[in-house]
C-alpha cells in the first residue's frame, strides 16, 4: 500500500508541476496580450494623427476650389492648416519680383492665443509685415533659396531667425516652413509656429510639401486665368477693329486708281472693284464666281500664269509685267498670296514701257566699247569715205562680212536717195568746217533690204588739226521709226497716268532726295509736291523703320531688279501711314552708275489688316480639300497601311477603312499580275516612290478586290518625306474599269485600221526642227479634238496655251542643242474646243535615215493628277486656351499643333515643337513601350486614356494623365491624333501618402482583429482546458483515498488536458510570429508539415509574382488559409488536403480543398465555431471575399482579393 501511495503521490506531484507550467505559460500569454493591446492603442493614436493630416489636405483643396483668388483663400488656408495640424501661428509670404524678396501677405493666429489688447497685441505680426526677406535670409528666405521644407526645433536658438525678439514676446519656439511651388521655383513660402520645443516630424513635413504644391497649382492656375482673360479682351478688340477695317477696306479698294480683284484657290473671282470691272465686258455680278481664264484670259497665258503659280506655291508676293493682246496695252501686276487665294493689283504701264524702251536705246550708245557695243561702230577715211574698221554689230546691221565692208565706202551702202545729203555732211567734216554731225538715213543691206539707221560721226584730228579719220556710231532704228509716233503719244499718257494715279510716283537722286512727286502725295501724305521736292525721303521715315529702309535702299542701288519694301512714313499732320514702295534704278549706260531712282508708293495699311482677316477664313476652305472620289492610301517603308480613305476601301471591297490599317497592302490588293501570276513586291512601282524618292504613275495594272476579282486602275505614288527622311509613300488610284472597257471596245471596232502607233493612249508627235508637225497618232489627235489632217503641217507651238509657248520654245531649243539628251516638261495644251489639257511631254531629237533631225514627242495627259494634287491637304481644329496640354499630330506622329499650356508643361516652345515627332519630344525611355501600344490602339480606331511617364525638354520626367483620340475629317477619315495631358505628379504623391496611411490603418485593423481572435482562443480553449485541469486535480485530492482508480482517471484527464492546453498555447504563439517573412510557399509548406498529420496527404501550390500583392494582403491570406487547413484537419476526416495560391496583376486567389465528409452550411456554427467568421472578417479587412462550397465528398474554401484598386 505504501508503494502504491508513493506512486500516487509522485503522479500527483507531476500533475501539479504540469499544471503550474501551463499556468505560467497562460500568464506569459496574458502578458503578451496586454502588450499587444498597448501597441494597438499607440497605432490608434498614429492613425488619428494621419487622418487629421489627410483631412487638412482635403480642406485646403476644397478652399482653393471655392476661392476666387489668393486674397480670399490665404486666411482660410492658414486657418485650416493651423487648426488641422495643431499649430498656434502661421504666415504666408509671397515673392515680390520687383524687389526680388519675400513680402508677408497674411498672418493667422489660433483663437485661444489672440492678444487681449494693448499696443503690443500684434508684435510678431507687425514684425513680419515690416520685414522683407531676400533669398537665404530668415526661415522663409532659406526655404525660398533651397526650395525645400525646413523644421526649426527652437527658433530662439536658431542663428538665422531674424524675428527672435517678437517671437520671445509671443512665446513661440518650434517652427516649420514649406515652399509654394508648382514644378518650378517657389512662388511663396508658408510658415507655422508652436509654443513648445519639438524635434522634426517627417510625416508632417511631407503633408506640408503636398499642401505647398496645392497652393502652387492654385496660384499658377489663377495667373493663367488672368492671362487668358487679358488675351480674350485683346481678341475681342481685334475683332471689332477688323470689322471696322473691313468696311474701310471696301471703300479704299473702290477708290484706288488701280484695278483690283481677289481669287480663291480655284482662281475664281471673289471680289472685284469698279476699275477692274471696266477692263472686261461683264458686270460685277456676272464676274463674281467666274474663272480668271474667262474674265482675264491674259493671266493664264505663258509667263503670267507661271508667276501666279509661283506666288501661290511659294507664298510670297511678286510683281511682273505682261502685255495684254486683248486690251492692247502693257499691264503691271502685283500679286499677293493669302490663305484663301490671291490678291491682284493691275496698273496700266503702257506709257512707261515705251519710255523705258526709248531710254534703253539711248543709254546703249554709251555703255559698251567699240568692239562689244550694241550699236554699229566704224572708222573711215575722211578723204575717200572708205571703211577702215568695223565692229560685229555693224556687220549684223548691214548683212556684210567684215572683209566685205572694209572694201566699201559709206556712200556705197547708203540708200541712193540719202547719198547726196550724207556726202555733203561728210565732206564738211573732212574740210574742218565741223567736228561732228548726226543724221538719220537709210542703208541698203547686202540682201537688198532697206533699213533705217541713226549715224553719229566725229572727226579725229592730229595736234595740228589735220583730219586723220572719222569715227561713226550707227544704230539700227528701223523699229524705232515705227515706234516713234506711238512713243510721243505714250509719253504724254504716262505723265497723265502718273499725275492721276492714286499711288504716289516719285523720282529720287541716288541719295534719296525727291526730284519729282506725283499729285497723289496730297491725298496720301497731305503735302504739296513742291513741299517734298528737294527734301530727303529719310526725313519722313518712322525711326523704327530706318534700318529696314536703309537695307532696301542699298539693295536698290546694288541690284538692277525692282525692290519692294514696306515701312511707315510721316504725314504732314504728324501721323504715320504704312507705305509699300516698289523701286527701280535708272543707270548710266556707260558707267552703270545710278542716275536716279523711280519709286511707286501706296497705302497698304488696309491691305495688311485685310490679309490678317483672310487668315481667319482659311479654316472655311478645309472642307473643300478633304473630299475626293479617288482612292487614297499611305504605306510605311514595310508596305504597311498607315491611312486609307473610304473611297479606297469601297473600291477594294471593304466597308470600314480600319480593317486595312496595319495590313500589308501588297498582299491585299496588288499581289498578282492581271493574269494571276505572282507580282513580287520589290518589282512593284508603288514602292519605287520611297526606294528611289521619286513619284511614279501607272495606269496599266490591276488591283485585287476582297472577293478575289481584279479591276484595272490608274494610280500614282509619291514619297512621304519628313525632315529629309523618307517615311513611306502615298498612293492615289482610280478604278478605270469603264474607261478600259471603252478603250477595248474602240480597239476591237477599229483593230484592222490601227497599229500600235495609232492606238497608244499617249499622244505621239513627230516634228521637224522648226517645230512643224510631221505626224500625229490618231489617239493624240482625238485627245486634242482635232482631225489628224488639221494637225499635220501646223506649228507645234500653236497647240500650247499662249502663256506656256515661250517656255516650251525654250525647252525645245535646249533639246535641239544636244541630240542625245532627252528633255521633258509639263505644260498646257489647247483642245480645238478651247478647253485646257495638262500634259507631260517627253522629247528627244534623233537623226533620221536621210540625215535630217526628227523630233519625237510623247505626251501624257496629267490633268487628273494636277487636280488630285490640289485635294490632299488636311487641316485639324485644335483647342488653345485650356488648362491642359493639347497636342495634335498627323497619323505619323508629326506635331501639327502645340498649345501654350503644352509649352509650359513640356518646356518646348511652339516653334521648336511644330514639325517634330511627338515621340522625340515627350516620350520617356520608360514610357516608350507604352507609347507604341497607344499608337497601335489608335491605329485600330480606339481612344486611349491612362497614366504615362513623360519627358520635358530638360530631360526630367513626370507622371501625366493622357487622353488620345483620333481626329476625323468631314467624311469620317482619320487624319490625325489629338492628345490632352495633365501633370498628376502631386496627385500621385497624395495618393501614395493616402496609401501609406491606409496601410497603417489596415495593419491596425488586422492587429485588432488578431487580438480579438487570440482573446477568443484563450477563453474558449486554453482557459477552458485549465479549468478542466484544475477541477480534475481537485477531484483527485478528494477521492484518492476512497477511490484510487477514479483518482487515477482524474489525474490522467488532467495530464491530457494540460497537453491540449500546451498545444493551444503553442498554436497561439505561432500566430504572433511573422510566418510570411520569407514568402507564401515556405510559410504554407511549414504550415502543412506542422499542422497536418502524416497519414493525411497534403500538397501546396503557389503561382505568380508575390511582389504584386502588398504585405498586409499576403499576411491576411496566410491566416485565412491556415484556419481552413486547421478546420479540415479537425472536422473533415479527410485523406488529402490541397492548398493553392494564384497571383495575377488584378487579383490574388487562395483556396483550401479536402476530400473529407461535407456538411450543411446551417450546421457550421455548431461545428466550426467562429473559424469561418474569423476567415470572413480577415477577407473583408483587405477588401476581399470568401466563398464556401461543401459536398458529401469534400469541402472547398476560396478567398479572392482584388489588387488593381489598392492605393
HELIX and SHEET records of a PDB file:
HELIX    1   1 UNK A    2  UNK A   66  1                                  65    
HELIX    2   2 UNK A   70  UNK A   85  1                                  16    
HELIX    3   3 UNK A  111  UNK A  113  5                                   3    
HELIX    4   4 UNK A  123  UNK A  130  1                                   8    
HELIX    5   5 UNK A  138  UNK A  146  1                                   9    
HELIX    6   6 UNK A  155  UNK A  157  5                                   3    
HELIX    7   7 UNK A  164  UNK A  170  1                                   7    
HELIX    8   8 UNK A  202  UNK A  255  1                                  54    
HELIX    9   9 UNK A  274  UNK A  277  1                                   4    
HELIX   10  10 UNK A  284  UNK A  287  1                                   4    
HELIX   11  11 UNK A  292  UNK A  295  1                                   4    
HELIX   12  12 UNK A  297  UNK A  300  5                                   4    
HELIX   13  13 UNK A  302  UNK A  314  1                                  13    
HELIX   14  14 UNK A  350  UNK A  367  1                                  18    
HELIX   15  15 UNK A  392  UNK A  398  1                                   7    
HELIX   16  16 UNK A  402  UNK A  406  1                                   5    
HELIX   17  17 UNK A  410  UNK A  413  1                                   4    
HELIX   18  18 UNK A  416  UNK A  430  1                                  15    
HELIX   19  19 UNK A  478  UNK A  500  1                                  23    
HELIX   20  20 UNK A  521  UNK A  525  1                                   5    
HELIX   21  21 UNK A  529  UNK A  532  1                                   4    
HELIX   22  22 UNK A  537  UNK A  540  5                                   4    
HELIX   23  23 UNK A  543  UNK A  545  5                                   3    
HELIX   24  24 UNK A  546  UNK A  558  1                                  13    
HELIX   25  25 UNK A  605  UNK A  616  1                                  12    
HELIX   26  26 UNK A  617  UNK A  621  5                                   5    
HELIX   27  27 UNK A  622  UNK A  625  1                                   4    
HELIX   28  28 UNK A  646  UNK A  651  1                                   6    
HELIX   29  29 UNK A  657  UNK A  659  5                                   3    
HELIX   30  30 UNK A  665  UNK A  669  1                                   5    
HELIX   31  31 UNK A  681  UNK A  683  5                                   3    
HELIX   32  32 UNK A  685  UNK A  687  5                                   3    
HELIX   33  33 UNK A  688  UNK A  691  1                                   4    
HELIX   34  34 UNK A  737  UNK A  749  1                                  13    
HELIX   35  35 UNK A  756  UNK A  759  1                                   4    
HELIX   36  36 UNK A  778  UNK A  783  1                                   6    
HELIX   37  37 UNK A  788  UNK A  791  1                                   4    
HELIX   38  38 UNK A  796  UNK A  799  5                                   4    
HELIX   39  39 UNK A  802  UNK A  804  5                                   3    
HELIX   40  40 UNK A  805  UNK A  816  1                                  12    
HELIX   41  41 UNK A  863  UNK A  869  1                                   7    
HELIX   42  42 UNK A  900  UNK A  906  1                                   7    
HELIX   43  43 UNK A  910  UNK A  913  1                                   4    
HELIX   44  44 UNK A  918  UNK A  922  1                                   5    
HELIX   45  45 UNK A  925  UNK A  927  5                                   3    
HELIX   46  46 UNK A  928  UNK A  939  1                                  12    
HELIX   47  47 UNK A  985  UNK A 1017  1                                  33    
HELIX   48  48 UNK A 1018  UNK A 1023  3                                   6    
HELIX   49  49 UNK A 1024  UNK A 1039  1                                  16    
HELIX   50  50 UNK A 1044  UNK A 1071  1                                  28    
HELIX   51  51 UNK A 1080  UNK A 1091  1                                  12    
HELIX   52  52 UNK A 1106  UNK A 1108  5                                   3    
HELIX   53  53 UNK A 1111  UNK A 1127  1                                  17    
HELIX   54  54 UNK A 1128  UNK A 1132  3                                   5    
HELIX   55  55 UNK A 1161  UNK A 1163  5                                   3    
HELIX   56  56 UNK A 1164  UNK A 1168  1                                   5    
HELIX   57  57 UNK A 1171  UNK A 1181  1                                  11    
SHEET    1   A 6 UNK A 132  UNK A 133  0                                        
SHEET    2   A 6 UNK A 101  UNK A 109 -1                                        
SHEET    3   A 6 UNK A  89  UNK A  96 -1                                        
SHEET    4   A 6 UNK A 188  UNK A 193 -1                                        
SHEET    5   A 6 UNK A 175  UNK A 180 -1                                        
SHEET    6   A 6 UNK A 150  UNK A 152 -1                                        
SHEET    1   B 5 UNK A 269  UNK A 272  0                                        
SHEET    2   B 5 UNK A 259  UNK A 264 -1                                        
SHEET    3   B 5 UNK A 341  UNK A 348 -1                                        
SHEET    4   B 5 UNK A 329  UNK A 338 -1                                        
SHEET    5   B 5 UNK A 318  UNK A 324 -1                                        
SHEET    1   C 5 UNK A 387  UNK A 390  0                                        
SHEET    2   C 5 UNK A 376  UNK A 380 -1                                        
SHEET    3   C 5 UNK A 467  UNK A 476 -1                                        
SHEET    4   C 5 UNK A 450  UNK A 461 -1                                        
SHEET    5   C 5 UNK A 436  UNK A 444 -1                                        
SHEET    1   D 5 UNK A 514  UNK A 517  0                                        
SHEET    2   D 5 UNK A 504  UNK A 508 -1                                        
SHEET    3   D 5 UNK A 594  UNK A 603 -1                                        
SHEET    4   D 5 UNK A 576  UNK A 587 -1                                        
SHEET    5   D 5 UNK A 563  UNK A 570 -1                                        
SHEET    1   E 5 UNK A 641  UNK A 644  0                                        
SHEET    2   E 5 UNK A 631  UNK A 636 -1                                        
SHEET    3   E 5 UNK A 725  UNK A 735 -1                                        
SHEET    4   E 5 UNK A 710  UNK A 722 -1                                        
SHEET    5   E 5 UNK A 696  UNK A 704 -1                                        
SHEET    1   F 5 UNK A 773  UNK A 776  0                                        
SHEET    2   F 5 UNK A 763  UNK A 767 -1                                        
SHEET    3   F 5 UNK A 853  UNK A 861 -1                                        
SHEET    4   F 5 UNK A 836  UNK A 847 -1                                        
SHEET    5   F 5 UNK A 823  UNK A 830 -1                                        
SHEET    1   G 5 UNK A 895  UNK A 898  0                                        
SHEET    2   G 5 UNK A 885  UNK A 890 -1                                        
SHEET    3   G 5 UNK A 974  UNK A 983 -1                                        
SHEET    4   G 5 UNK A 957  UNK A 968 -1                                        
SHEET    5   G 5 UNK A 944  UNK A 951 -1                                        
SHEET    1   H 5 UNK A1097  UNK A1103  0                                        
SHEET    2   H 5 UNK A1136  UNK A1143  1                                        
SHEET    3   H 5 UNK A1147  UNK A1154 -1                                        
SHEET    4   H 5 UNK A1194  UNK A1202 -1                                        
SHEET    5   H 5 UNK A1185  UNK A1191 -1                                        
END                                                                             
